[in-house]
Amino acid sequence: MEALAIELVGVGKRFGARTVLAGVDLRVPRGGRLGVIGPATAGKSVLLKIIAGLHHPEAGLVRVAGRIGMLFQNCALFDFLNVADNVAFPLVHEGGVPDHEIAARVTARLRAVGLAGSEHKLPAELSGGMKKRVGLARATVASPDVVLYDEPTAGLDPVTTAKIYQLLCADHDASGGTAVVVSSDVEAVAAFADTIAFVDSGGVRWVGPAAELCDADDDVVRGFARGTP
C-alpha cells in the first residue's frame, strides 16, 4: 500500500454563511509533488492552510505525516527581523538547536537560494523575488517532510518565476520530500508537479497526472489549462 504524506477525507470549511470547501478528498504520496490550480476564490489557499493546520475544518479528516514548512503567498516575513533571523525563526521556535548549528543551516540555505551575503538586510531592502527566496529558505531550513507553497511566483517576472521553480525542483530532488504548490501559473506548476488537482466551487473537480492536464476529460479543466473559454 502506498505511503501517504497527506490525506484529506470529506473536508469542509465555512466562513460564516459562506461555504469555501465541501467534501474535499485528496491524497498525496510521500515524495509526491502536487500542483493545485483553479479559478480565483475556489478555495485553493484555504485548502493549503487546512493542511498546514492554520485553519480547522468543520467537517472531515486531515492527516499529515511529519513536519510541515510553508511559503506564504505574501512571504509573511517579519519586517523587524533581518534576513538571517527570518530564516532562522523555525529553528529558534523549535528549540533545542544549538546557535552554531542554526547559523550554519541559515548560511547554507541562503547560499542555496542565491542570497549569500544578504543576511543583515531587512525585508524592506529586498526585491519581490528576493523576498520569495527568503521565504523559501525559511520554509525549508528545518528540513520539513512536507513543504507547502502558496503562489510562490505571484507578481514575479517570467525570468524570476523560472528561477524560483528551479530552486523548488533542486530542493525536492535533493530532499525527496513532499511538495504541494498552489499556483495561478498553470504552465510552470504543471512542469514542476507530477500530479495536478483542479479545485472549483469548493471541491476537487479533477485529479490526474500533470502531463495529461491539457487533455483532461473534463471540458472546464481542459479549457482552464489551455487558457480557452
Secondary structure, DSSP 4 states (H G I P E B T S, - for coil): -PPEEEEEEEEEEEETTEEEEEEEEEEEETT-EEEEE-STTSSHHHHHHHHHTSS--SEEEEEE-S-EEEE-TT----TTS-HHHHHHHHHHHH----HHHHHHHHHHHHHHTT-TT-TT--GGGS-HHHHHHHHHHHHHTT--SEEEEESTTTT--HHHHHHHHHHHHHHHHHH--EEEEE-S-HHHHHHH-SEEEEEETTEEEEEEEGGGGGG-SSHHHHHHHHT--
